[in-house]
Structures are given as structure tokens and as C-alpha cells.
Amino acid sequence: MESVETIEGLSRTYKVSVPKADLQKRFDQRIEEIRPQMNLKGFRPGKVPASHVKKMFGKDIMGEVVQALVQETSQKAIEDADVRPAGQPEMKMESDMEKVLEGEADLAYEMNVDVMPEFEPVDIKKLAITKPVAEINADEVNARLNQIAEANPQFDKRAKTAKARKDDAVVIDFLGKLDGEPFEGGAAEEHTLVLGSNTFIPGFEDQLVGVKAGDEKEVNVTFPENYQADHLAGKEAVFEVKVHEVRAPKTPEIDEDFAKGLGLEDLDKLKELVTEQIKNEFGGASRAKAKRNLLDQLDEKHDFELPPKMVEQEFNQIWQQLQAEMDAGRTAEEDKGKSEDDLKAEYRTIAERRVRLGLVLAEIGRVADIQISEQEVQQALINEARNFPGQERQVIEFFQKDPNAMAQLRAPIYEDKVVDHILDTAKVKEETVSKDDLLKEDEE
């Protein structure tokens, strides 16, 4: 193998060549490896002549040899140059591959790869991080309890002449029919339905606004095309509805009975759970703010050349997401009125920041020997699969078969572990702030 290196900033280009004689040698060796396992008609098992193997499978075998040699020689070129790649190399074949596969030409290709920059990360022990915190007081707990009460209303029977309004509950009997015939699962008696809850077929609840106790009404609806019951999907149906009661919502008293109605043993237990929920919410916001302060400092304290392909890849990902948002009519207020060139310049700066911080965190993690356990990866995979109910197995198989997808799953786990390591090592000062300031979202 011969390799010639060209250096341009962090970009490296290697011209690699393998003589056809070396290809032929590996080709012959590969044939001898597979001949004992071959079983072809007209030959005894394992006794197929090499000449016949070449005639029948020569190009396929040479293709395997070339693929293996490209992988080996590209890796050796990188190792000989003593560099750390920043991403996957780009390959460009310079040989006439048809002649290479026929054993008539040398293998020659060009490999372009960005390498990791050399830099000394900041001493994290000297970092001074501000971590905002907010106190949990009785008013905050009571406000959260009131939100829970409002989300779990009780209903009082209204007068017989009262007409149902949105958010009222109606107690009804109903019988659904397709083409005049009842269908399975389309009937119930004394069913309580909250109008506006969107728990029934679209249009059903709207048609019951204005009914009163004793009314009988026909409700006409069309089942959605994607309805879970195939025999009903897209079909028009008529429901015969009889109204027994109309009930008005009211916010319940926050007492022992309310807590027990939520499945808890008493009011103290409900308050304990609410306090813990707020504590977790505040804690997450505090860490996010501390992380942002940390990242700002790391960005400010590091200035080195960035691998151009990494920046371009990050920028393209950001730009595609931005364009999708703009196409959907969700352009950020601060981006409106800006030219495409101005937007690209701003978002390229963001891409450069992300790449720089990613490299700094990776180097700090490498020095600290931070590792991700297989258990952590599997838990992240399970959590991701749960976002797609009914498709969990397909999601898990997709990630297991796609190394890039698995890398994207591992990246945030690793980043969080490195950030936690830095926050545990640096000087962290807590600063008491208001709840509103703590929960206020930072700009990108």
C-alpha cells in the first residue's frame, strides 16, 4: 500500500493505492478460504477447482476483497498519520472499478477526512458556575393543588329545564346505527359524557350542546377515516340519544375526600406528592440554568479551528429544521423580516457553537474517562420506544440496525454525564431567584 497525505487546515486528503499484484494475492487467498465450503453440482463437496470458482464468482469475490482492502488501508493511513478523525471519511474511487474487479488494474482511491483539533480544555476546577434556585412555599403548593382541583371537577345536577353548555356533563343513553341497523359497541346506558372533552367521535359532543333532561335527539356523525375499528372507519352513523340529566361542573373542595377520590390515603399524602413534583420541576430548571451558564463559559474560554464537515453537517441539520418550521408557518418572531443570508449567518454561528461545545465536552469526558453503560443505553432505547405505542418492537429494531441512530441516542446521555461531572467538580454557587425567573425560558 502507498499513501500520500495532503494537509489543509483540519482537512486531510489521502491518496491510497494497492498494486494489482497484492489484489490478486488476496483474491487467491480468499478463493482458497471458501473452496472447502463450496458445494456445486458436478463436483464433490470441497473439491471445486479454483479456476471454476473464478469463472463463476470471480467478480463478486474480488468485490469483497476490494471492500475489505479499502477498509484496512484507509484505517492504516489514518493510524500512520497519527490523527483522530472527526466523523466518517469520504471516499472517491480513482480506478476504473471494472478493470479492478477483473484483476487488470491497481486499486486507487482518494480519502478525505476532517481531524480533531488539538486544544487544551479549561481546568474545570477553576470554573465558577451560578445555579439559580427558588424556594417552595405554601402558596406554590396551594396553587398547584387548585390546578389539580380545577382539572378534576365534580358535577352537580342542574334543573330539568337547564340547557347543557360546553364543559357540562350529560348522562345519556345512546344507540348507534349504520344504515338503520345497530352495530356492535355502539350502545350504552346512563353514560356520563363531558361536553368538550373530545372523548367521542368528532361532532358528537357539539350536537348535544343545548339539550336538557328528558330530551331525545338524533346525532349524525361520520367516523374518522383512521378510526381503529375498520368496519366503522369513514362510515356515516346516526346515534339515538336520550338525555337523563345535565350536570354543571364545580371545583371541588381540597379536603380528605378529594385526596381519597384521587386514589391517595389522605390530604397530607397529596400535599407531599405535589411538593415533590414542584421540587423536581424546580430542580430540573435549576440544572438547566446552571448548564446554560456552564456552556456559555466553555464557549467563551475556547477558541480553536473547527472541523469544517462537522460544522456543515450541524448547520444543514439546523437549517432543514428551520425551513420546515417556516414552511409550516411557525417562523420565530425574531427571524421575521431577515434575509436568507442574514439567517444563514446567524444559524451558522449557532452551528459553530454547538460543534465547539461538543468537542470540548467530549475532550473533558475523555480525560475524565466517562463511560456510558449498556444499561443506560438500553433504558434510553426503551424510553424512546414508549413514545410510539404499538410500534415499540419496530422502533427498537430500527435503532439496533442503524449505528447512526444509536449514536444519536447515546450522545445526550454522554453529554449529561459530562455536564454532571463538571458541575460536581467546578465551584457552583446557588443564587435564590423568584419562581418566574427560574422557570423563564432562555433564548438559544
C-alpha positions in Angstrom: 0.0 0.0 0.0 1.1 3.5 -0.8 -0.4 6.6 0.9 0.2 10.3 0.2 -1.2 12.9 2.7 -2.3 16.4 1.8 -2.9 18.8 4.7 -5.3 21.8 4.5 -6.2 23.1 8.0 -8.1 20.3 9.7 -8.9 18.6 6.4 -6.7 15.7 5.4 -6.7 14.1 1.9 -5.0 10.7 1.5 -4.3 9.2 -2.0 -4.1 5.4 -1.4 -3.1 2.8 -3.9 -2.8 -1.0 -3.8 -1.0 -2.8 -6.6 -3.0 -5.3 -8.6 -0.5 -8.0 -7.6 -1.5 -7.5 -4.0 -5.1 -7.6 -5.0 -4.5 -10.9 -6.9 -2.8 -12.4 -3.9 -5.7 -11.6 -1.6 -8.1 -12.8 -4.2 -6.4 -16.2 -4.5 -6.2 -16.5 -0.7 -10.0 -15.7 -0.4 -10.8 -18.4 -3.0 -8.8 -21.0 -1.1 -10.6 -20.0 2.1 -14.1 -20.6 0.6 -13.4 -23.6 -1.6 -13.6 -26.2 1.2 -17.1 -25.0 2.0 -18.4 -24.9 -1.6 -20.9 -27.5 -2.9 -21.6 -27.2 -6.6 -23.4 -29.6 -8.9 -20.9 -31.8 -10.8 -18.2 -31.6 -8.2 -17.5 -33.4 -4.9 -18.0 -31.2 -1.8 -15.0 -29.0 -1.2 -13.3 -30.1 -4.5 -14.4 -27.3 -6.8 -11.4 -26.2 -8.9 -10.1 -22.7 -8.2 -10.4 -21.9 -11.9 -14.1 -22.8 -11.9 -14.7 -20.7 -8.7 -13.0 -17.7 -10.5 -15.1 -18.2 -13.6 -18.4 -18.4 -11.7 -17.9 -15.9 -8.8 -14.7 -14.0 -9.6 -16.1 -10.5 -9.7 -18.2 -11.0 -6.5 -15.2 -12.3 -4.7 -12.9 -9.5 -5.9 -15.6 -7.1 -4.8 -15.4 -8.5 -1.3 -11.6 -8.3 -1.4 -11.6 -4.6 -2.6 -14.1 -3.7 0.1 -12.0 -5.3 2.8 -8.8 -3.7 1.5 -10.4 -0.2 1.3 -11.4 -0.6 5.0 -8.0 -1.9 6.1 -5.9 0.6 4.1 -7.9 3.6 5.0 -7.7 2.7 8.7 -3.9 2.2 8.3 -3.5 5.5 6.6 -5.2 7.3 9.5 -3.2 5.3 12.1 0.1 6.1 10.2 -0.7 9.8 10.2 -1.5 9.6 13.9 -4.7 11.7 13.7 -8.1 11.4 15.3 -10.9 11.5 12.7 -13.8 13.9 13.2 -16.5 12.0 11.5 -16.7 9.4 8.8 -14.2 9.7 5.9 -15.4 10.4 2.3 -14.2 8.0 -0.3 -13.7 8.7 -4.0 -12.6 5.9 -6.3 -10.0 6.9 -8.9 -9.5 3.5 -10.5 -11.6 2.0 -13.3 -13.5 -0.3 -11.0 -14.5 -2.7 -13.8 -10.8 -3.3 -14.5 -10.0 -3.6 -10.8 -12.7 -6.3 -10.4 -11.3 -8.1 -13.4 -7.8 -8.0 -11.9 -6.4 -5.8 -14.6 -5.7 -2.5 -12.7 -4.4 -1.2 -9.4 -6.8 -0.1 -6.7 -6.6 3.6 -6.2 -8.8 5.9 -4.2 -8.9 9.3 -2.5 -10.0 9.6 1.1 -10.9 13.0 2.6 -11.4 13.3 6.4 -11.6 16.0 8.9 -9.4 15.5 12.0 -10.0 16.5 15.6 -8.4 19.9 16.5 -5.6 19.9 19.2 -6.6 22.1 22.1 -6.2 22.1 25.9 -9.6 22.2 27.7 -10.1 24.6 30.5 -9.4 23.5 34.1 -12.9 22.7 35.2 -11.9 23.1 38.9 -11.5 26.8 38.3 -14.9 27.4 36.7 -17.4 29.4 38.8 -20.9 28.4 37.9 -24.1 30.2 39.1 -27.0 27.9 39.8 -30.3 29.7 40.4 -32.7 28.2 42.9 -36.2 29.0 44.0 -37.9 28.3 47.3 -41.0 26.1 47.5 -43.5 27.9 49.7 -47.1 27.1 50.9 -48.6 29.4 48.3 -46.9 27.5 45.5 -48.2 24.2 46.8 -51.7 25.6 47.3 -51.7 27.0 43.7 -50.7 23.6 42.4 -53.5 21.9 44.4 -56.0 24.3 43.0 -54.8 23.4 39.5 -55.4 19.8 40.3 -58.9 20.5 41.6 -59.8 22.5 38.5 -58.6 19.7 36.3 -60.8 17.2 38.3 -64.2 18.9 38.6 -67.2 17.4 40.3 -70.7 17.8 38.8 -73.9 18.9 40.4 -77.3 18.1 38.9 -78.9 21.1 37.2 -82.6 22.0 36.9 -84.6 19.9 34.5 -85.1 22.9 32.2 -81.4 23.8 32.2 -79.8 23.5 28.8 -76.4 21.8 28.5 -73.4 24.0 27.9 -69.8 23.3 27.0 -68.0 21.7 30.0 -71.3 20.4 31.4 -71.7 16.7 31.9 -74.7 14.9 30.4 -76.0 11.5 31.5 -77.3 9.7 28.4 -78.4 6.5 26.8 -77.3 6.1 23.2 -77.8 3.6 20.3 -75.7 3.9 17.2 -76.9 2.7 13.8 -75.3 2.2 10.3 -77.9 2.2 7.5 -80.6 1.8 10.1 -79.0 -1.2 11.8 -77.4 -1.2 15.3 -73.7 -2.0 15.3 -71.6 -3.7 17.9 -70.1 -1.4 20.6 -72.4 1.5 19.6 -74.7 1.5 22.6 -74.6 2.4 26.3 -77.0 3.3 29.1 -76.6 6.1 31.7 -73.2 7.1 30.3 -71.7 10.3 31.6 -70.2 12.5 28.9 -68.4 15.8 29.5 -69.2 18.1 26.6 -65.9 19.5 25.2 -63.8 16.6 26.4 -63.4 15.3 22.9 -63.7 11.7 24.0 -66.4 10.8 21.5 -66.4 10.9 17.7 -65.8 14.5 16.3 -69.1 16.3 16.1 -71.0 14.1 18.6 -70.5 16.3 21.7 -71.1 19.6 19.8 -74.6 18.4 18.8 -75.6 17.8 22.5 -74.9 21.4 23.5 -78.3 22.9 24.3 -80.1 19.6 25.3 -81.9 19.3 28.6 -83.1 16.5 30.8 -85.8 14.4 29.1 -84.7 15.3 25.5 -84.4 12.7 22.8 -82.1 13.7 19.9 -80.6 12.1 16.8 -76.9 12.8 16.4 -75.4 12.4 12.9 -71.6 11.8 12.7 -69.0 10.4 10.3 -66.4 8.1 11.8 -62.8 9.3 11.0 -61.0 7.5 8.1 -58.3 6.3 10.5 -60.8 5.0 13.1 -59.5 2.0 15.0 -62.4 -0.2 14.1 -62.0 -0.9 10.3 -65.7 -1.7 9.8 -66.6 1.8 11.0 -63.8 3.9 9.5 -65.2 6.6 7.2 -68.8 5.5 7.7 -71.8 7.8 8.4 -73.8 6.9 11.6 -76.8 8.0 13.4 -77.0 7.9 17.2 -80.3 7.9 19.0 -79.7 9.7 22.3 -81.8 10.1 25.4 -80.8 12.7 28.0 -81.4 11.8 31.6 -79.6 14.6 33.4 -77.5 17.7 32.8 -74.8 18.4 35.4 -72.8 21.6 36.0 -69.1 21.4 36.8 -67.7 22.8 40.1 -64.3 22.9 41.5 -64.2 20.5 44.4 -63.0 21.4 47.9 -59.4 20.3 48.6 -60.0 18.0 51.6 -59.6 14.5 52.7 -62.4 13.2 50.4 -60.8 14.9 47.4 -57.5 13.3 48.1 -59.1 9.9 48.5 -61.0 10.4 45.3 -57.6 10.6 43.5 -56.7 7.3 45.0 -54.5 8.6 47.8 -54.7 7.8 51.5 -55.2 11.3 52.8 -54.7 15.0 52.1 -51.2 15.0 53.6 -50.1 12.4 51.1 -51.4 14.6 48.2 -49.6 17.6 49.5 -46.4 15.5 49.9 -46.6 14.3 46.2 -47.4 17.9 45.0 -44.4 19.2 46.9 -42.1 16.5 45.4 -43.4 17.3 41.9 -42.6 21.0 42.3 -39.2 20.1 43.8 -38.4 18.0 40.8 -39.6 20.8 38.4 -37.6 23.4 40.1 -34.6 21.1 40.3 -34.7 20.4 36.6 -35.0 24.2 35.8 -32.1 24.9 38.2 -29.8 22.4 36.5 -30.8 23.6 33.0 -29.9 27.2 34.0 -26.6 26.0 35.6 -25.8 24.0 32.4 -26.5 27.0 30.2 -24.2 29.2 32.4 -21.5 26.4 32.1 -21.8 26.1 28.4 -21.6 29.9 27.9 -18.3 29.8 29.9 -16.9 26.9 28.0 -17.8 28.6 24.7 -16.1 31.8 25.9 -13.0 30.2 27.1 -12.2 28.1 24.0 -11.2 29.3 20.6 -9.8 26.8 18.1 -10.3 25.7 14.5 -13.4 23.6 13.9 -13.7 20.6 11.5 -15.5 22.1 8.5 -17.5 19.0 7.7 -18.8 18.8 11.3 -19.9 22.4 11.1 -21.5 22.0 7.7 -23.4 18.9 8.9 -24.7 20.6 12.1 -25.6 23.7 10.1 -27.6 21.7 7.5 -29.5 19.9 10.2 -30.4 23.3 11.9 -31.3 24.9 8.5 -33.6 22.0 7.5 -35.4 22.2 10.8 -35.8 25.9 10.5 -37.1 25.7 6.9 -39.6 23.0 8.0 -40.8 25.4 10.8 -41.1 28.3 8.3 -43.0 26.2 5.7 -45.4 25.3 8.5 -46.0 29.0 9.2 -44.1 28.9 12.5 -41.4 31.4 11.9 -39.8 32.7 15.1 -40.7 36.4 15.8 -37.1 37.4 15.9 -36.4 35.8 12.5 -39.2 37.6 10.7 -38.1 40.2 8.1 -34.5 38.9 8.0 -32.9 38.0 4.7 -31.9 34.4 4.0 -28.2 35.4 4.0 -28.6 37.0 7.5 -30.4 34.0 8.8 -27.8 31.6 7.4 -25.0 33.7 9.0 -26.8 33.6 12.4 -27.5 29.9 12.4 -24.1 29.0 11.1 -22.7 30.8 14.2 -25.1 28.6 16.3 -23.8 25.5 14.5 -20.2 26.5 15.2 -21.0 27.0 18.9 -22.7 23.6 19.1 -19.7 21.9 17.4 -17.2 23.7 19.6 -19.0 22.8 22.8 -19.5 19.2 21.6 -15.7 18.9 21.1 -14.9 20.5 24.4 -17.3 18.3 26.3 -16.0 15.2 24.5 -12.4 16.0 25.4 -13.3 16.7 29.1 -15.2 13.4 29.1 -12.3 11.6 27.5 -9.8 12.9 30.0 -12.1 12.0 32.9 -12.7 8.6 31.4 -16.5 9.0 31.5 -18.3 5.9 30.1 -21.9 5.0 29.2 -23.1 1.7 30.5 -25.1 -0.7 28.3 -27.9 -0.5 30.8 -28.1 3.3 30.4 -28.3 2.9 26.6 -31.0 0.2 26.8 -33.1 2.3 29.2 -32.9 5.3 26.7 -33.9 2.9 23.9 -36.9 1.7 25.9 -37.9 5.3 26.7 -37.7 6.2 23.0 -39.8 3.2 22.0 -42.5 4.2 24.5 -43.1 7.3 22.5 -44.5 5.1 19.8 -47.3 2.9 21.4 -47.9 -0.2 19.4 -44.7 0.1 17.4 -42.2 -0.5 20.2 -40.6 -3.6 18.6 -40.1 -1.8 15.3 -38.5 1.2 16.9 -36.1 -1.0 18.9 -35.1 -2.9 15.8 -34.6 0.3 13.8 -32.1 1.6 16.4 -30.3 -1.7 16.7 -29.8 -1.9 13.0 -28.7 1.7 12.5 -25.4 2.7 14.1 -26.0 6.4 13.4 -29.4 6.3 15.2 -27.8 4.6 18.2 -25.0 7.2 18.2 -27.7 9.9 18.4 -29.3 8.1 21.3 -26.0 7.8 23.2 -24.9 11.4 22.6 -27.3 13.2 25.1 -26.6 10.5 27.7 -22.9 11.2 27.4 -23.3 14.9 27.4 -25.4 14.8 30.6 -22.8 12.7 32.3 -20.0 15.1 31.4 -22.1 18.1 32.5 -22.8 16.4 35.8 -19.1 15.7 36.2 -18.2 19.3 35.6 -20.9 20.6 38.0 -19.6 18.2 40.6 -16.0 19.4 40.1 -16.4 23.2 39.5 -17.3 25.9 42.0 -21.1 26.1 42.0 -22.8 29.0 43.8 -26.5 28.9 44.4 -28.4 32.1 43.9 -32.0 32.5 45.1 -34.4 33.8 42.5 -38.2 34.0 42.0 -40.1 31.2 40.6 -40.9 33.1 37.4 -37.2 33.9 36.8 -36.3 30.3 37.4 -38.9 28.9 35.0 -38.4 31.6 32.4 -37.0 30.0 29.2 -33.6 31.2 27.9 -33.1 32.1 24.3 -30.9 30.0 22.1 
